[in-house]
Amino acid sequence: MAGAFEDGTALALRYYAFRSGAWLAERLPLRLTAAVANLGGRIAFRLAKPPRRQMVARNMARVAGSGTGEGLVKGAYLSYARYWLETFRLGRYSRQELLDMVDGVNIEIIDQAVVARTGLLVVLPHFGFYDLVGAWAGARDYPLTTVAEVLKPRALYEWFAAIREHRGIHILPARPGAQTLRGLLKVLADGEIVGLVADRDLSRRGIWVDFFGERTTAPVGPALLAARTGVPLAAAAFYQTGPERFRCEVTAIPYERTGDENADLSTIAQAIACALEEVIRKAPEQYHLFSTNWPSDEPDLPPRGRGRPEREPPGPLPGPIGGGRSTTDTYHQAMVDVTRVVTPNMVASAQFAFSRGLAAQFGLSRGFDISQLGFPASFTALATVLSASSVRM
């Protein structure tokens, strides 16, 4: 595992934290892992700095209205923790379990595209369980390809990609230039499915759209693929409806090509943005947006877009702003914030407290210690870090 350490101790901790989380999620009882995820979400909410929470509150207000309270913000953190739990659990579900736990709505749109080999472009926001949807698609034998950010350390990306490939999802690494685009065009030309998360323009050089009542930029890729190929276009909402219950709703996005690609890009990007709004409104607390996404929240960041918007975005909303990093980076920063509050004495006392808490909740003997479960040392360290931070709150 030397490669995991090539970028330093922080990246090594990130790698082993993810691996430990997956090791646990695949082996422990579902009730216990759900409780741990709930605890992790509460810890992340409590440790989030005020500017970050205010940023999430503004994002939630755009989606659910100005009366949004702290409960919806907390719900977003809890939902995000459950998202990571289900991501870690991908390896434990059988094909039949995946099929049984998901209620499909309008999935004949996908079935028809697969049978006719027309190709299908499916867009999703950072909403619900967008990794679990890939595993479910693999269980249904859908030929799905998606693009994944190359995470640091490289070993972490390779591990995530291997899990998804095992589930039947073909992964293309996100690369600058046209290489990724050519790969996706080939997938669509072969009559298969491309799935892309399309609500955030991380490049900041995208297409101007109206999104929840404000101008911002959308990624170019989805609109460009549709404009170049003319394949059917659909939005997918994959979200939780109850304990171990999920729903996948598919909605067709109609569009027409005029032959003017620049004009078509704007029209298609706006149609996608409108469809994603409807997806997110189904369960706003499951929208995992923890950083800036609108120019009105970014006075200190470089301007968005390849040119000025057709009309100026509104002025900045009141309150401090958060960073402009990816959702994954926000999770990683939460991990760093947790580790900063730990001292050796806290680790020892937290391990005892964590063991006693598990014993009380699940009827174990008073002499129980977490080390008796035979977890890897990396997990024991991670568990005590989380417990120590909760003691301090």
C-alpha positions as CSV (number, residue, x, y, z in Angstrom):
1,M,0.0,0.0,0.0
2,A,3.0,2.3,-0.4
3,G,1.1,4.2,-3.1
4,A,-1.5,5.3,-0.6
5,F,1.1,7.3,1.3
6,E,2.8,9.0,-1.7
7,D,0.9,12.2,-1.1
8,G,1.4,12.3,2.7
9,T,-0.1,11.1,5.9
10,A,-3.4,13.0,5.4
11,L,-4.1,11.2,2.2
12,A,-3.1,7.9,3.8
13,L,-5.6,8.5,6.6
14,R,-8.3,9.3,4.0
15,Y,-7.6,6.1,2.1
16,Y,-7.7,3.8,5.2
17,A,-10.7,5.6,6.6
18,F,-12.7,4.8,3.5
19,R,-11.4,1.2,3.4
20,S,-12.2,0.7,7.1
21,G,-15.7,2.2,6.6
22,A,-16.4,-0.2,3.8
23,W,-15.0,-3.2,5.7
24,L,-17.4,-2.5,8.5
25,A,-20.4,-1.7,6.4
26,E,-20.1,-5.0,4.6
27,R,-19.9,-7.1,7.8
28,L,-21.8,-5.5,10.7
29,P,-25.5,-5.8,11.2
30,L,-27.5,-3.2,9.2
31,R,-29.0,-1.8,12.3
32,L,-25.6,-1.1,13.8
33,T,-24.1,0.5,10.7
34,A,-27.2,2.7,10.3
35,A,-26.7,3.9,13.9
36,V,-23.1,4.7,13.2
37,A,-24.0,6.6,10.0
38,N,-26.6,8.6,12.0
39,L,-23.9,9.4,14.6
40,G,-21.5,10.4,11.9
41,G,-24.0,12.8,10.3
42,R,-24.8,14.4,13.7
43,I,-21.0,14.8,14.3
44,A,-20.5,16.4,10.9
45,F,-23.4,18.8,11.5
46,R,-22.1,19.8,14.9
47,L,-18.5,20.2,13.8
48,A,-19.4,22.2,10.6
49,K,-18.1,25.7,10.9
50,P,-20.8,28.5,10.9
51,P,-20.0,29.7,7.4
52,R,-20.4,26.1,6.1
53,R,-23.8,25.6,7.8
54,Q,-25.0,29.0,6.6
55,M,-24.0,28.0,3.0
56,V,-26.0,24.8,3.3
57,A,-28.9,26.7,4.7
58,R,-28.9,29.1,1.7
59,N,-28.7,26.2,-0.7
60,M,-31.6,24.5,1.1
61,A,-33.6,27.8,1.0
62,R,-33.2,28.0,-2.8
63,V,-34.7,24.5,-3.1
64,A,-37.4,24.4,-0.4
65,G,-38.2,28.1,0.2
66,S,-37.0,31.0,2.4
67,G,-38.6,29.4,5.5
68,T,-36.0,26.6,5.6
69,G,-34.9,26.0,9.2
70,E,-32.0,24.2,10.9
71,G,-33.9,20.9,10.7
72,L,-33.5,20.7,6.9
73,V,-29.8,21.6,7.1
74,K,-29.3,18.9,9.7
75,G,-31.3,16.5,7.6
76,A,-28.9,17.1,4.7
77,Y,-26.0,16.1,6.8
78,L,-27.8,13.0,8.0
79,S,-28.7,12.1,4.5
80,Y,-25.2,12.5,3.3
81,A,-23.9,10.2,6.0
82,R,-26.5,7.6,4.9
83,Y,-25.3,8.1,1.3
84,W,-21.7,7.2,2.4
85,L,-23.1,4.2,4.3
86,E,-24.8,2.8,1.2
87,T,-21.7,3.5,-0.9
88,F,-19.7,1.5,1.5
89,R,-22.3,-1.3,1.5
90,L,-22.3,-1.8,-2.3
91,G,-20.3,-5.0,-1.9
92,R,-22.7,-6.7,0.5
93,Y,-25.9,-6.6,-1.4
94,S,-26.9,-9.5,-3.7
95,R,-28.4,-8.9,-7.1
96,Q,-31.8,-9.9,-5.8
97,E,-31.6,-7.7,-2.7
98,L,-30.8,-4.7,-4.9
99,L,-33.8,-5.5,-7.2
100,D,-36.1,-6.0,-4.2
101,M,-35.2,-2.8,-2.3
102,V,-35.9,-0.4,-5.2
103,D,-39.3,0.6,-6.6
104,G,-38.9,1.7,-10.2
105,V,-41.1,4.4,-11.7
106,N,-41.1,5.0,-15.5
107,I,-38.1,2.7,-15.9
108,E,-39.6,1.5,-19.2
109,I,-37.9,4.5,-20.6
110,I,-34.6,2.8,-19.9
111,D,-35.9,-0.7,-20.9
112,Q,-37.0,0.6,-24.3
113,A,-33.7,2.3,-25.0
114,V,-31.8,-0.8,-24.1
115,V,-33.9,-3.1,-26.3
116,A,-33.9,-0.6,-29.3
117,R,-30.2,0.2,-28.7
118,T,-30.9,3.8,-29.3
119,G,-28.5,4.9,-26.6
120,L,-29.7,6.9,-23.6
121,L,-28.2,9.8,-21.7
122,V,-29.3,9.9,-18.0
123,V,-28.6,13.0,-15.9
124,L,-28.7,13.2,-12.1
125,P,-28.0,15.8,-9.4
126,H,-25.9,15.2,-6.2
127,F,-29.2,13.9,-4.7
128,G,-30.2,10.8,-2.9
129,F,-28.0,7.7,-3.6
130,Y,-26.3,8.3,-6.9
131,D,-23.8,5.5,-6.3
132,L,-26.4,2.9,-5.3
133,V,-28.3,3.7,-8.5
134,G,-25.4,2.3,-10.5
135,A,-25.4,-0.9,-8.5
136,W,-29.1,-1.3,-9.1
137,A,-28.6,-0.6,-12.8
138,G,-26.0,-3.3,-12.9
139,A,-28.4,-5.7,-11.2
140,R,-30.9,-5.0,-14.0
141,D,-28.2,-5.7,-16.6
142,Y,-28.3,-2.1,-17.9
143,P,-25.1,-1.3,-19.9
144,L,-24.2,1.8,-17.9
145,T,-21.1,3.9,-18.2
146,T,-20.3,6.9,-16.0
147,V,-17.4,9.3,-15.3
148,A,-15.6,9.4,-12.0
149,E,-13.3,12.1,-10.6
150,V,-9.8,10.7,-10.1
151,L,-9.5,11.1,-6.3
152,K,-6.3,11.4,-4.3
153,P,-4.7,9.2,-3.4
154,R,-4.8,7.3,-6.7
155,A,-5.3,4.1,-4.7
156,L,-8.6,5.4,-3.4
157,Y,-9.9,6.1,-6.9
158,E,-8.8,2.6,-8.1
159,W,-10.6,1.0,-5.2
160,F,-13.8,2.9,-5.8
161,A,-13.7,2.1,-9.5
162,A,-13.1,-1.6,-8.9
163,I,-16.2,-1.8,-6.6
164,R,-18.3,-0.2,-9.3
165,E,-16.8,-2.3,-12.1
166,H,-17.7,-5.4,-10.1
167,R,-21.3,-4.2,-10.0
168,G,-21.3,-3.9,-13.8
169,I,-20.7,-0.2,-14.1
170,H,-18.1,0.9,-16.6
171,I,-16.0,3.8,-15.2
172,L,-14.2,6.4,-17.3
173,P,-11.8,8.6,-15.4
174,A,-12.5,12.3,-15.8
175,R,-9.6,13.7,-17.8
176,P,-9.0,17.2,-19.4
177,G,-9.4,17.5,-23.1
178,A,-11.5,15.4,-25.5
179,Q,-10.5,11.9,-24.4
180,T,-13.4,11.4,-22.0
181,L,-15.9,13.0,-24.4
182,R,-14.8,10.6,-27.2
183,G,-15.3,7.6,-24.9
184,L,-18.8,8.7,-23.9
185,L,-19.8,9.4,-27.6
186,K,-18.7,5.8,-28.4
187,V,-20.8,4.4,-25.6
188,L,-23.9,6.2,-26.9
189,A,-23.1,5.2,-30.5
190,D,-23.0,1.6,-29.3
191,G,-26.6,2.0,-28.1
192,E,-25.7,1.9,-24.4
193,I,-26.4,4.2,-21.4
194,V,-24.3,7.1,-20.1
195,G,-25.1,8.4,-16.6
196,L,-23.8,11.8,-15.6
197,V,-24.1,14.0,-12.5
198,A,-25.0,17.3,-14.0
199,D,-26.0,19.9,-11.3
200,R,-22.5,21.4,-10.6
201,D,-20.0,23.0,-12.9
202,L,-16.7,22.3,-11.1
203,S,-14.8,23.7,-14.1
204,R,-16.6,27.1,-13.7
205,R,-16.5,27.4,-17.5
206,G,-19.9,26.0,-18.3
207,I,-23.2,27.1,-19.8
208,W,-25.3,29.8,-18.2
209,V,-28.7,28.5,-17.0
210,D,-31.5,29.4,-14.5
211,F,-31.3,27.0,-11.6
212,F,-33.7,27.5,-8.7
213,G,-34.4,31.1,-9.7
214,E,-30.8,32.2,-10.1
215,R,-28.3,32.3,-12.9
216,T,-25.3,30.0,-12.6
217,T,-23.3,27.7,-14.9
218,A,-24.0,24.1,-15.8
219,P,-21.5,21.6,-17.0
220,V,-21.1,21.5,-20.8
221,G,-20.8,17.7,-21.1
222,P,-24.4,16.5,-20.9
223,A,-25.8,19.1,-23.2
224,L,-22.9,18.6,-25.7
225,L,-23.5,14.8,-25.8
226,A,-27.2,15.3,-26.5
227,A,-26.5,18.0,-29.1
228,R,-23.9,15.9,-30.9
229,T,-25.9,12.6,-30.8
230,G,-29.6,13.3,-30.6
231,V,-30.0,10.3,-28.2
232,P,-33.0,10.1,-25.8
233,L,-32.4,12.2,-22.7
234,A,-33.8,11.5,-19.2
235,A,-33.4,12.6,-15.6
236,A,-33.3,10.1,-12.8
237,A,-34.2,10.6,-9.1
238,F,-32.9,7.8,-6.9
239,Y,-33.8,8.5,-3.3
240,Q,-34.6,6.9,0.0
241,T,-38.3,6.4,0.9
242,G,-37.9,4.3,4.1
243,P,-35.5,2.0,5.9
244,E,-33.8,0.0,3.2
245,R,-36.3,1.2,0.7
246,F,-35.5,3.4,-2.4
247,R,-37.3,4.7,-5.4
248,C,-35.9,5.3,-8.9
249,E,-38.0,7.7,-10.9
250,V,-37.1,8.3,-14.5
251,T,-38.4,11.3,-16.5
252,A,-37.9,11.9,-20.2
253,I,-36.4,15.3,-21.1
254,P,-37.7,16.4,-24.6
255,Y,-35.4,18.5,-26.7
256,E,-34.9,19.3,-30.4
257,R,-31.7,20.0,-32.4
258,T,-31.8,22.9,-34.7
259,G,-28.4,22.5,-36.4
260,D,-27.0,25.5,-34.5
261,E,-24.9,23.7,-31.9
262,N,-24.2,26.8,-29.7
263,A,-27.9,27.6,-29.5
264,D,-28.8,23.9,-28.9
265,L,-26.3,23.7,-26.0
266,S,-28.0,26.6,-24.2
267,T,-31.5,25.2,-24.8
268,I,-30.6,21.6,-23.8
269,A,-28.6,22.8,-20.7
270,Q,-31.6,24.7,-19.5
271,A,-34.0,21.8,-20.1
272,I,-31.6,19.6,-18.0
273,A,-31.5,22.2,-15.2
274,C,-35.3,22.4,-15.1
275,A,-35.5,18.6,-14.9
276,L,-33.0,18.4,-12.1
277,E,-34.9,21.0,-10.1
278,E,-37.9,18.7,-10.2
279,V,-35.8,15.8,-9.1
280,I,-34.4,17.7,-6.1
281,R,-37.7,19.0,-4.9
282,K,-38.9,15.4,-4.4
283,A,-36.8,15.2,-1.1
284,P,-34.8,18.5,-0.5
285,E,-33.1,17.1,2.5
286,Q,-31.4,14.5,0.3
287,Y,-29.7,17.2,-1.9
288,H,-26.0,16.9,-1.0
289,L,-24.8,20.4,-1.8
290,F,-22.3,21.6,0.8
291,S,-20.5,24.3,-1.1
292,T,-21.1,27.3,-3.4
293,N,-23.0,26.7,-6.7
294,W,-24.2,30.3,-7.6
295,P,-22.2,33.4,-8.3
296,S,-24.2,35.3,-5.7
297,D,-22.3,33.3,-3.0
298,E,-18.9,33.6,-4.7
299,P,-17.7,37.3,-4.6
300,D,-14.1,36.2,-3.8
301,L,-13.9,33.4,-6.5
302,P,-13.0,33.8,-10.2
303,P,-16.0,34.6,-12.5
304,R,-18.0,31.7,-13.9
305,G,-18.7,31.0,-17.5
306,R,-17.0,31.6,-20.8
307,G,-18.6,35.0,-21.1
308,R,-20.9,37.2,-19.1
309,P,-24.4,35.9,-18.4
310,E,-27.3,37.3,-20.5
311,R,-28.3,39.1,-17.3
312,E,-26.3,39.8,-14.2
313,P,-26.7,37.4,-11.2
314,P,-28.2,39.0,-8.1
315,G,-25.9,40.4,-5.4
316,P,-24.4,38.2,-2.7
317,L,-26.8,36.8,-0.1
318,P,-26.1,37.9,3.5
319,G,-23.7,35.9,5.7
320,P,-20.3,34.4,5.2
321,I,-19.6,32.1,2.3
322,G,-18.3,28.6,2.2
323,G,-15.6,27.2,-0.1
324,G,-15.9,26.2,-3.7
325,R,-14.7,22.6,-3.3
326,S,-16.4,19.4,-4.4
327,T,-18.8,17.5,-2.1
328,T,-16.1,14.8,-1.6
329,D,-13.7,17.4,-0.5
330,T,-16.2,18.7,2.1
331,Y,-16.4,15.2,3.5
332,H,-12.6,15.0,3.6
333,Q,-12.4,18.3,5.4
334,A,-14.9,17.1,8.0
335,M,-12.6,14.1,8.7
336,V,-9.6,16.5,9.1
337,D,-11.6,18.7,11.5
338,V,-12.5,15.7,13.6
339,T,-8.9,14.5,13.9
340,R,-7.7,17.9,15.0
341,V,-9.5,17.7,18.3
342,V,-8.1,14.3,19.4
343,T,-5.4,13.8,22.1
344,P,-3.9,10.5,23.2
345,N,-5.8,10.6,26.5
346,M,-9.1,11.2,24.6
347,V,-8.4,8.2,22.4
348,A,-8.1,5.9,25.3
349,S,-11.2,7.2,27.1
350,A,-13.2,7.4,23.9
351,Q,-12.5,3.7,23.1
352,F,-13.8,2.8,26.5
353,A,-16.9,5.0,26.1
354,F,-17.5,3.7,22.6
355,S,-17.3,0.1,23.7
356,R,-19.7,0.7,26.7
357,G,-22.1,2.5,24.3
358,L,-22.2,-0.5,22.0
359,A,-22.6,-2.9,24.9
360,A,-25.5,-0.9,26.3
361,Q,-27.3,-0.6,23.0
362,F,-27.0,-4.2,21.9
363,G,-27.0,-6.1,25.2
364,L,-23.4,-7.1,25.2
365,S,-21.5,-7.9,28.4
366,R,-20.1,-5.1,30.6
367,G,-16.6,-6.4,30.0
368,F,-17.0,-6.0,26.2
369,D,-14.3,-4.1,24.3
370,I,-14.4,-3.0,20.7
371,S,-11.1,-4.8,20.1
372,Q,-12.9,-8.1,20.7
373,L,-14.7,-7.7,17.3
374,G,-11.4,-8.2,15.5
375,F,-11.6,-5.0,13.4
376,P,-8.6,-3.8,11.6
377,A,-6.4,-1.4,13.6
378,S,-7.3,1.4,11.1
379,F,-11.0,1.1,12.0
380,T,-10.4,1.1,15.8
381,A,-8.4,4.3,15.4
382,L,-11.2,5.9,13.3
383,A,-13.9,4.8,15.7
384,T,-12.2,6.3,18.6
385,V,-11.6,9.5,16.7
386,L,-15.3,9.8,16.0
387,S,-16.2,9.0,19.6
388,A,-13.7,11.4,21.0
389,S,-15.1,14.3,18.9
390,S,-18.6,13.5,20.1
391,V,-17.5,13.5,23.7
392,R,-16.2,17.1,23.3
393,M,-19.4,18.4,21.7
